[in-house]
Amino acid sequence: MALRVPPDTDAPPWLDAAALRAALPAAGESPPAGCAHCQSLACPGWESLPAPLGPPLLQALGTLCDPSDTEPTLTERHAPGTHFWHPRALVATRYFPYNRCSVWCCPPCGRGFVQYTEAGGYYVDHRIRAIDPALIVD
């Protein structure tokens, strides 16, 4: 399990797949739809937001951006029958877009979320997805 803090001590810790699983409640320990605090974030697949979410709604846990990887891959990893937007798509921590995500949790129930900002030529799209611990892979 890797939980490395980059040299800049203000930077969030890097979480690999094992550290991400350890940082979140195990499957079944957190309500799948969240608690009263986070249940409005019904996002089993990626959803667009007008702006990134943070405190007080969500608490930062870390990043999936490996500080030693100077050129993160744009390759995606999918289970058969799934795609980027699919609610059962793998949370493949070493693959795009997860290798560019920040990790957050609901303070009351611990439900985990990843956030990613897609910066296109003419737009910025902030995205969020709830993390199903059963879908986390390297």
MDTraj code that builds the backbone (N, CA, C; nanometers):
import mdtraj as md
import numpy as np

residues = "MET ALA LEU ARG VAL PRO PRO ASP THR ASP ALA PRO PRO TRP LEU ASP ALA ALA ALA LEU ARG ALA ALA LEU PRO ALA ALA GLY GLU SER PRO PRO ALA GLY CYS ALA HIS CYS GLN SER LEU ALA CYS PRO GLY TRP GLU SER LEU PRO ALA PRO LEU GLY PRO PRO LEU LEU GLN ALA LEU GLY THR LEU CYS ASP PRO SER ASP THR GLU PRO THR LEU THR GLU ARG HIS ALA PRO GLY THR HIS PHE TRP HIS PRO ARG ALA LEU VAL ALA THR ARG TYR PHE PRO TYR ASN ARG CYS SER VAL TRP CYS CYS PRO PRO CYS GLY ARG GLY PHE VAL GLN TYR THR GLU ALA GLY GLY TYR TYR VAL ASP HIS ARG ILE ARG ALA ILE ASP PRO ALA LEU ILE VAL ASP".split()
xyz = np.array([
    [0.0853, -0.1171, 0.0000],
    [0.0000, 0.0000, 0.0000],
    [0.0892, 0.1224, 0.0000],
    [0.0638, 0.2135, -0.0937],
    [0.1437, 0.3360, -0.1013],
    [0.0588, 0.4548, -0.0595],
    [0.1055, 0.5261, 0.0376],
    [0.0444, 0.6510, 0.0798],
    [0.1610, 0.7455, 0.0977],
    [0.2012, 0.8100, -0.0117],
    [0.3186, 0.8953, -0.0105],
    [0.2774, 1.0404, -0.0119],
    [0.3410, 1.1191, 0.0735],
    [0.3187, 1.2628, 0.0719],
    [0.4298, 1.3234, -0.0119],
    [0.3949, 1.3977, -0.1178],
    [0.4961, 1.4615, -0.2006],
    [0.5815, 1.5569, -0.1163],
    [0.7011, 1.5948, -0.1655],
    [0.7897, 1.6820, -0.0897],
    [0.7226, 1.8091, -0.0401],
    [0.6314, 1.8667, -0.1175],
    [0.5558, 1.9834, -0.0730],
    [0.4554, 1.9334, 0.0306],
    [0.4801, 1.9597, 0.1576],
    [0.3986, 1.9011, 0.2644],
    [0.2543, 1.9506, 0.2641],
    [0.2255, 2.0577, 0.1906],
    [0.0872, 2.1033, 0.1795],
    [0.0108, 2.0246, 0.0733],
    [0.0834, 1.9476, -0.0058],
    [0.0199, 1.8693, -0.1118],
    [-0.0553, 1.7515, -0.0502],
    [-0.1680, 1.7131, -0.1126],
    [-0.2429, 1.5981, -0.0596],
    [-0.1648, 1.4692, -0.0792],
    [-0.1848, 1.3717, 0.0079],
    [-0.1135, 1.2443, -0.0079],
    [-0.1603, 1.1694, -0.1323],
    [-0.0643, 1.0980, -0.1932],
    [-0.0957, 1.0143, -0.3085],
    [-0.1508, 0.8824, -0.2579],
    [-0.2618, 0.8398, -0.3170],
    [-0.3257, 0.7133, -0.2805],
    [-0.3199, 0.6181, -0.3992],
    [-0.2611, 0.4997, -0.3806],
    [-0.2736, 0.3974, -0.4829],
    [-0.4034, 0.3216, -0.4551],
    [-0.4301, 0.2166, -0.5302],
    [-0.5572, 0.1447, -0.5155],
    [-0.5756, 0.0897, -0.3738],
    [-0.4714, 0.0320, -0.3164],
    [-0.4822, -0.0246, -0.1812],
    [-0.5071, 0.0852, -0.0777],
    [-0.4373, 0.1966, -0.0899],
    [-0.4559, 0.3075, 0.0049],
    [-0.5939, 0.3702, -0.0110],
    [-0.6434, 0.3753, -0.1336],
    [-0.7780, 0.4281, -0.1568],
    [-0.8817, 0.3395, -0.0901],
    [-0.8683, 0.2077, -0.1089],
    [-0.9620, 0.1145, -0.0428],
    [-0.9569, 0.1310, 0.1086],
    [-0.8356, 0.1447, 0.1632],
    [-0.8187, 0.1567, 0.3084],
    [-0.8747, 0.2878, 0.3623],
    [-0.8760, 0.3921, 0.2805],
    [-0.9219, 0.5237, 0.3251],
    [-1.0737, 0.5366, 0.3277],
    [-1.1422, 0.4424, 0.2626],
    [-1.2876, 0.4494, 0.2508],
    [-1.3540, 0.3370, 0.3295],
    [-1.4801, 0.3572, 0.3695],
    [-1.5518, 0.2460, 0.4329],
    [-1.5612, 0.1290, 0.3355],
    [-1.5549, 0.0088, 0.3863],
    [-1.5680, -0.1109, 0.3023],
    [-1.7077, -0.1158, 0.2423],
    [-1.7200, -0.1871, 0.1316],
    [-1.8506, -0.2023, 0.0675],
    [-1.9516, -0.2487, 0.1712],
    [-2.0664, -0.1826, 0.1758],
    [-2.1717, -0.2177, 0.2695],
    [-2.1642, -0.1444, 0.4022],
    [-2.0505, -0.0801, 0.4346],
    [-2.0385, -0.0072, 0.5610],
    [-2.0921, 0.1351, 0.5512],
    [-2.1009, 0.1878, 0.4315],
    [-2.1530, 0.3220, 0.4091],
    [-2.2768, 0.3070, 0.3221],
    [-2.3812, 0.3848, 0.3495],
    [-2.5011, 0.3701, 0.2662],
    [-2.4700, 0.4006, 0.1200],
    [-2.5104, 0.3129, 0.0252],
    [-2.4774, 0.3334, -0.1154],
    [-2.5266, 0.4678, -0.1693],
    [-2.6395, 0.5163, -0.1178],
    [-2.6928, 0.6445, -0.1635],
    [-2.6408, 0.7592, -0.0778],
    [-2.5535, 0.7294, 0.0190],
    [-2.5009, 0.8329, 0.1060],
    [-2.5938, 0.8621, 0.2221],
    [-2.5524, 0.9568, 0.3033],
    [-2.6317, 0.9984, 0.4185],
    [-2.7071, 1.1268, 0.3814],
    [-2.7785, 1.1842, 0.4767],
    [-2.8534, 1.3071, 0.4508],
    [-2.7611, 1.4193, 0.4036],
    [-2.6354, 1.4163, 0.4465],
    [-2.5393, 1.5206, 0.4102],
    [-2.4965, 1.5126, 0.2630],
    [-2.4833, 1.3915, 0.2085],
    [-2.4290, 1.3764, 0.0723],
    [-2.5229, 1.3073, -0.0264],
    [-2.6441, 1.2711, 0.0141],
    [-2.7309, 1.1937, -0.0741],
    [-2.7700, 1.2676, -0.2017],
    [-2.7565, 1.3998, -0.2042],
    [-2.7877, 1.4731, -0.3273],
    [-2.6828, 1.4480, -0.4357],
    [-2.5693, 1.3918, -0.3966],
    [-2.4647, 1.3587, -0.4929],
    [-2.4865, 1.2157, -0.5427],
    [-2.5937, 1.1958, -0.6151],
    [-2.6267, 1.0636, -0.6710],
    [-2.5497, 1.0485, -0.8007],
    [-2.4264, 0.9996, -0.7905],
    [-2.3417, 0.9945, -0.9105],
    [-2.2602, 0.8663, -0.9166],
    [-2.3263, 0.7521, -0.9456],
    [-2.2508, 0.6277, -0.9582],
    [-2.1579, 0.6284, -1.0790],
    [-2.1926, 0.7076, -1.1807],
    [-2.1055, 0.7318, -1.2952],
    [-2.0657, 0.8785, -1.2909],
    [-1.9814, 0.9201, -1.3832],
    [-1.9389, 1.0606, -1.3855],
    [-2.0566, 1.1533, -1.4095],
    [-2.0597, 1.2649, -1.3360],
    [-2.1588, 1.3700, -1.3566],
    [-2.0875, 1.5033, -1.3613],
    [-2.1366, 1.5932, -1.4437],
    [-2.0786, 1.7263, -1.4545],
    [-2.1337, 1.8177, -1.3461],
    [-2.0480, 1.9083, -1.3014],
    [-2.0839, 2.0072, -1.1994],
    [-2.0481, 2.1461, -1.2510],
    [-2.1144, 2.2489, -1.1993],
    [-2.0762, 2.3838, -1.2411],
    [-1.9406, 2.4272, -1.1835],
    [-1.9002, 2.3669, -1.0720],
    [-1.7717, 2.3997, -1.0080],
    [-1.7312, 2.2807, -0.9203],
    [-1.6025, 2.2665, -0.8893],
    [-1.5609, 2.1572, -0.8003],
    [-1.6251, 2.1733, -0.6625],
    [-1.6452, 2.0614, -0.5951],
    [-1.7008, 2.0640, -0.4594],
    [-1.5889, 2.0463, -0.3577],
    [-1.6060, 2.1038, -0.2434],
    [-1.5073, 2.0927, -0.1363],
    [-1.5748, 2.1155, -0.0034],
    [-1.4973, 2.1602, 0.0967],
    [-1.5550, 2.1855, 0.2286],
    [-1.6654, 2.2909, 0.2192],
    [-1.7680, 2.2804, 0.2987],
    [-1.7910, 2.1834, 0.4058],
    [-1.8621, 2.0561, 0.3583],
    [-1.9055, 2.0514, 0.2315],
    [-1.9770, 1.9329, 0.1841],
    [-1.8865, 1.8109, 0.1793],
    [-1.7652, 1.8283, 0.1281],
    [-1.6712, 1.7164, 0.1171],
    [-1.5389, 1.7506, 0.1846],
    [-1.4717, 1.6471, 0.2306],
    [-1.3410, 1.6601, 0.2962],
    [-1.2351, 1.5951, 0.2080],
    [-1.1238, 1.6639, 0.1860],
    [-1.0166, 1.6111, 0.1025],
    [-0.9487, 1.4920, 0.1703],
    [-0.9242, 1.3858, 0.0928],
    [-0.8522, 1.2683, 0.1420],
    [-0.7139, 1.2562, 0.0788],
    [-0.7033, 1.2927, -0.0489],
    [-0.5758, 1.2768, -0.1174],
    [-0.5921, 1.2918, -0.2664],
    [-0.4966, 1.2353, -0.3375],
    [-0.4959, 1.2425, -0.4834],
    [-0.4573, 1.1069, -0.5418],
    [-0.5064, 1.0794, -0.6607],
    [-0.4653, 0.9597, -0.7342],
    [-0.3553, 0.9936, -0.8340],
    [-0.3124, 1.1198, -0.8359],
    [-0.2043, 1.1663, -0.9243],
    [-0.0704, 1.1267, -0.8627],
    [-0.0080, 1.0246, -0.9171],
    [0.1210, 0.9757, -0.8659],
    [0.2267, 1.0837, -0.8888],
    [0.2876, 1.1354, -0.7811],
    [0.3856, 1.2439, -0.7965],
    [0.5116, 1.2020, -0.8725],
    [0.5385, 1.0714, -0.8814],
    [0.6572, 1.0259, -0.9540],
    [0.6307, 1.0051, -1.1033],
    [0.5039, 1.0152, -1.1453],
    [0.4674, 0.9935, -1.2850],
    [0.4613, 1.1288, -1.3556],
    [0.5638, 1.1585, -1.4348],
    [0.5706, 1.2881, -1.5015],
    [0.4813, 1.2964, -1.6253],
    [0.4392, 1.1834, -1.6769],
    [0.3532, 1.1813, -1.7955],
    [0.2432, 1.0762, -1.7770],
    [0.1391, 1.1095, -1.6979],
    [0.0320, 1.0115, -1.6743],
    [-0.0349, 0.9690, -1.8057],
    [-0.0715, 0.8439, -1.8124],
    [-0.1297, 0.7892, -1.9348],
    [-0.2684, 0.8463, -1.9626],
    [-0.3036, 0.8488, -2.0891],
    [-0.4388, 0.8842, -2.1314],
    [-0.5183, 0.7582, -2.1664],
    [-0.4560, 0.6424, -2.1472],
    [-0.5221, 0.5146, -2.1736],
    [-0.6290, 0.4906, -2.0673],
    [-0.7427, 0.4408, -2.1097],
    [-0.8516, 0.4072, -2.0174],
    [-0.8561, 0.2565, -1.9976],
    [-0.9073, 0.2143, -1.8824],
    [-0.9257, 0.0719, -1.8547],
    [-1.0723, 0.0483, -1.8214],
    [-1.1344, -0.0442, -1.8938],
    [-1.2765, -0.0719, -1.8740],
    [-1.3019, -0.2215, -1.8635],
    [-1.3978, -0.2570, -1.7815],
    [-1.4449, -0.3950, -1.7743],
    [-1.5340, -0.4196, -1.8964],
    [-1.5474, -0.5447, -1.9392],
    [-1.6351, -0.5743, -2.0532],
    [-1.7756, -0.5181, -2.0311],
    [-1.8294, -0.4545, -2.1342],
    [-1.9648, -0.4005, -2.1280],
    [-1.9760, -0.2640, -2.0631],
    [-1.8632, -0.2053, -2.0237],
    [-1.8685, -0.0722, -1.9622],
    [-1.7914, 0.0271, -2.0498],
    [-1.8062, 0.1528, -2.0156],
    [-1.7382, 0.2615, -2.0856],
    [-1.7146, 0.3741, -1.9856],
    [-1.6549, 0.4826, -2.0306],
    [-1.6163, 0.5951, -1.9447],
    [-1.7293, 0.6402, -1.8517],
    [-1.8497, 0.6596, -1.9036],
    [-1.9617, 0.7149, -1.8276],
    [-2.0443, 0.6078, -1.7551],
    [-2.0146, 0.4832, -1.7725],
    [-2.0946, 0.3736, -1.7174],
    [-2.0883, 0.3733, -1.5644],
    [-2.2016, 0.3540, -1.4963],
    [-2.2014, 0.3528, -1.3495],
    [-2.1233, 0.2366, -1.2870],
    [-2.0990, 0.1292, -1.3634],
    [-2.0210, 0.0161, -1.3120],
    [-1.8796, 0.0139, -1.3703],
    [-1.8362, 0.1265, -1.4274],
    [-1.6998, 0.1348, -1.4805],
    [-1.6005, 0.1209, -1.3652],
    [-1.4882, 0.0586, -1.3931],
    [-1.3838, 0.0420, -1.2918],
    [-1.3286, 0.1770, -1.2482],
    [-1.2890, 0.1855, -1.1229],
    [-1.2129, 0.2999, -1.0737],
    [-1.0675, 0.2534, -1.0818],
    [-1.0111, 0.2669, -1.2012],
    [-0.8770, 0.2170, -1.2320],
    [-0.7761, 0.3276, -1.2011],
    [-0.7148, 0.3206, -1.0843],
    [-0.6361, 0.4317, -1.0305],
    [-0.5154, 0.4718, -1.1148],
    [-0.4601, 0.3811, -1.1935],
    [-0.3429, 0.4137, -1.2758],
    [-0.3801, 0.4584, -1.4171],
    [-0.5090, 0.4610, -1.4465],
    [-0.5549, 0.4914, -1.5812],
    [-0.6392, 0.6187, -1.5839],
    [-0.6500, 0.6743, -1.7039],
    [-0.7262, 0.7970, -1.7253],
    [-0.8745, 0.7708, -1.7037],
    [-0.9466, 0.8608, -1.6421],
    [-0.9094, 0.9892, -1.5859],
    [-0.8701, 0.9833, -1.4382],
    [-0.8768, 0.8633, -1.3800],
    [-0.8540, 0.8517, -1.2357],
    [-0.7138, 0.8945, -1.1949],
    [-0.6160, 0.8747, -1.2828],
    [-0.4787, 0.9132, -1.2513],
    [-0.4605, 1.0654, -1.2482],
    [-0.5692, 1.1385, -1.2650],
    [-0.5686, 1.2845, -1.2568],
    [-0.6743, 1.3350, -1.1577],
    [-0.7227, 1.2483, -1.0707],
    [-0.8337, 1.2821, -0.9804],
    [-0.7884, 1.3174, -0.8392],
    [-0.8697, 1.4010, -0.7769],
    [-0.8577, 1.4230, -0.6332],
    [-0.9626, 1.3346, -0.5656],
    [-0.9342, 1.2956, -0.4414],
    [-1.0223, 1.2048, -0.3681],
    [-1.0816, 1.2798, -0.2487],
    [-1.2112, 1.2661, -0.2335],
    [-1.2854, 1.3371, -0.1294],
    [-1.3776, 1.2386, -0.0587],
    [-1.4245, 1.2778, 0.0599],
    [-1.5238, 1.1946, 0.1289],
    [-1.6262, 1.2830, 0.1979],
    [-1.7410, 1.2241, 0.2247],
    [-1.8454, 1.2891, 0.3025],
    [-1.8026, 1.2814, 0.4483],
    [-1.7907, 1.3943, 0.5189],
    [-1.7458, 1.3884, 0.6583],
    [-1.8332, 1.3012, 0.7504],
    [-1.9672, 1.3068, 0.7425],
    [-2.0454, 1.2226, 0.8337],
    [-2.0396, 1.0722, 0.8061],
    [-2.0487, 1.0303, 0.6788],
    [-2.0600, 0.8860, 0.6523],
    [-1.9357, 0.8240, 0.5884],
    [-1.8426, 0.9050, 0.5409],
    [-1.7204, 0.8518, 0.4825],
    [-1.7319, 0.8089, 0.3376],
    [-1.8486, 0.8240, 0.2764],
    [-1.8666, 0.7865, 0.1354],
    [-1.7645, 0.8621, 0.0509],
    [-1.6981, 0.7905, -0.0384],
    [-1.5906, 0.8491, -0.1160],
    [-1.6335, 0.8990, -0.2532],
    [-1.5610, 0.9986, -0.3011],
    [-1.5850, 1.0584, -0.4323],
    [-1.4521, 1.0901, -0.4986],
    [-1.4485, 1.0837, -0.6305],
    [-1.3351, 1.1351, -0.7060],
    [-1.3847, 1.2552, -0.7854],
    [-1.2952, 1.3523, -0.8008],
    [-1.3266, 1.4696, -0.8818],
    [-1.2166, 1.4885, -0.9846],
    [-1.2583, 1.5316, -1.1027],
    [-1.1675, 1.5494, -1.2150],
    [-1.2171, 1.6689, -1.2950],
    [-1.1262, 1.7497, -1.3439],
    [-1.1637, 1.8629, -1.4289],
    [-1.1112, 1.8391, -1.5691],
    [-1.2033, 1.8294, -1.6633],
    [-1.1703, 1.8147, -1.8048],
    [-1.1555, 1.9550, -1.8623],
    [-1.0378, 1.9858, -1.9114],
    [-1.0129, 2.1181, -1.9683],
    [-0.9998, 2.1049, -2.1187],
    [-1.1096, 2.1320, -2.1893],
    [-1.1088, 2.1261, -2.3345],
    [-1.0665, 2.2601, -2.3924],
    [-1.0655, 2.2690, -2.5222],
    [-1.0230, 2.3912, -2.5884],
    [-1.1115, 2.5111, -2.5586],
    [-1.2417, 2.4892, -2.5425],
    [-1.3346, 2.5999, -2.5228],
    [-1.4184, 2.5870, -2.3961],
    [-1.3873, 2.4926, -2.3134],
    [-1.4709, 2.4706, -2.1952],
    [-1.3894, 2.4085, -2.0825],
    [-1.4462, 2.4148, -1.9639],
    [-1.3937, 2.3427, -1.8486],
    [-1.5123, 2.2672, -1.7905],
    [-1.4962, 2.1372, -1.7714],
    [-1.6044, 2.0530, -1.7207],
    [-1.5578, 1.9870, -1.5916],
    [-1.6162, 2.0289, -1.4789],
    [-1.5850, 1.9690, -1.3497],
    [-1.6728, 1.8450, -1.3347],
    [-1.6097, 1.7324, -1.3006],
    [-1.6834, 1.6059, -1.2911],
    [-1.6620, 1.5420, -1.1548],
    [-1.7645, 1.4701, -1.1114],
    [-1.7574, 1.3991, -0.9839],
    [-1.8164, 1.2605, -1.0036],
    [-1.7665, 1.1666, -0.9251],
    [-1.8188, 1.0300, -0.9279],
    [-1.8062, 0.9714, -0.7879],
    [-1.9118, 0.9073, -0.7407],
    [-1.9054, 0.8349, -0.6139],
    [-1.8193, 0.7103, -0.6344],
    [-1.7460, 0.6720, -0.5326],
    [-1.6579, 0.5556, -0.5427],
    [-1.7264, 0.4336, -0.4823],
    [-1.7423, 0.3315, -0.5636],
    [-1.7876, 0.2010, -0.5142],
    [-1.6595, 0.1235, -0.4854],
    [-1.6280, 0.0934, -0.3577],
    [-1.5036, 0.0245, -0.3263],
    [-1.4825, -0.1067, -0.4023],
    [-1.5916, -0.1724, -0.4419],
    [-1.5805, -0.2983, -0.5161],
    [-1.5260, -0.2778, -0.6567],
    [-1.5253, -0.1550, -0.7072],
    [-1.4798, -0.1276, -0.8427],
    [-1.3368, -0.0741, -0.8487],
    [-1.2701, -0.0594, -0.7352],
    [-1.1344, -0.0037, -0.7317],
    [-1.0341, -0.1090, -0.7775],
    [-0.9530, -0.0736, -0.8767],
    [-0.8444, -0.1595, -0.9270],
    [-0.7239, -0.0712, -0.9561],
    [-0.6051, -0.1350, -0.9686],
    [-0.4846, -0.0598, -1.0065],
    [-0.4936, -0.0153, -1.1502],
])
top = md.Topology()
chain = top.add_chain()
for i, resn in enumerate(residues, 1):
    res = top.add_residue(resn, chain, resSeq=i)
    for name in ("N", "CA", "C"):
        top.add_atom(name, md.element.get_by_symbol(name[0]), res)
traj = md.Trajectory(xyz[None], top)
